[in-house]
Amino acid sequence: MTQDSQPEKQETLAQQKKRLLQECDAYRAGIGRSRRVVSAHLGPNEIAKTAIGLVSRRAQIAFANFSDMFDFNSLTAAKLQRLLPLVVSGVSLLAKGTILRSLLRGAAVAGVGATAIYFATRKKKKASQEHVALHERL
């Protein structure tokens, strides 16, 4: 049996040159398109939108993992493995006197602020109630 053998097509030098030039043109066109896309997405607004989107997604994922960690109704060994280092580091930070003092100072400042807000709103409520009481007597 004889096989139909097709002779290999040999490109001439002119054909190779033409093919290479076409490939270079296609490559240059692709680079031009890429430059336009990149420059369109490198404006300050686009970078800010992308950064905010990435940060918000990371925060959502971290908050979901964090809130899931403290769901004690379904406490598992994996959750304990994730939670234990946080507890140990928190206890070691509180054991240092400087952190504990600064936390107590912060709590005291927050307490004074909350008390001031409470008394300020309480006085406004009393004044408005007295005003209503005066109108009811009339």
Buried (B, 14 or more C-beta within 10 A) or exposed (E): EEEEEEEEEEEEEEEEEEEEEEEEEEEEEEEEEEEEEEEEEEEEEEEEEEEEEEEEEEEEEEEEEEEEBEEEEEEEEEBEEBBEEEEEEEEEEEEEEEEEEEEEEEEEEEEEEEEEEEEEEEEEEEEEEEEEEEEEEE
